């Protein structure tokens, strides 16, 4: 029993460690990562309750479960760390999304492995558990980028990320429900590798974003998240202060209107290229 329990928990911890280490320029506080992980684990309770009216059937597996589960994992991030100052670069969205997803996957995995045994545990360790993190890393990347966009651009960006995660999740569940081995083969050979490729691609884009810690280190200045339109919690960045102190030299982004420095190559708020002319 102890061996099965370890087999059920270990994949989530290992994969979370992997995503955490990818945030190598400005790692997130372990306390926040652990908190989001356990909130994600708690989200299995409302997930079970919300999915009960749809069970059993293909509709529950392919439509209801992906929508409900991705929204709950999203809430575990959006209503907690997303509003905190520690969420200060795009890659943080991927780290926290994977934390919430893997907390959820861990609890789900314990239930399946203790019931199904060693074989189920091994298959889920390389398929279902990483898949949860890969689904959510899609909206995690969108959420991370949206943090640095004007408020009127965020909804569409985040919604598109959520939709992508739900479609990916639904397709996975459809294949997993196949009683033949073909579905599992497609998952292991095509779907999971594609998910890892996309996650790596998004991590790379996040590190190359003008608001990333990597880019800030090169620029030597701080970048703050775009204001939410409420005026609350809005502090001026170094660039804004310089631009407003010297109106004759101050310039503004043509996309979002944020002040930019003449030395900038990209807007620090939305990432748009700065016209140097």
Helices and strands as residue ranges (DSSP letters): H 2-22, H 30-51, G 52-54, H 58-59, I 60-64, H 65-78, G 81-83, H 91-116, H 118-126, H 128-146, H 151-176, H 182-186, I 187-191, H 192-208, H 213-219, H 238-245, E 251-252, E 259-260
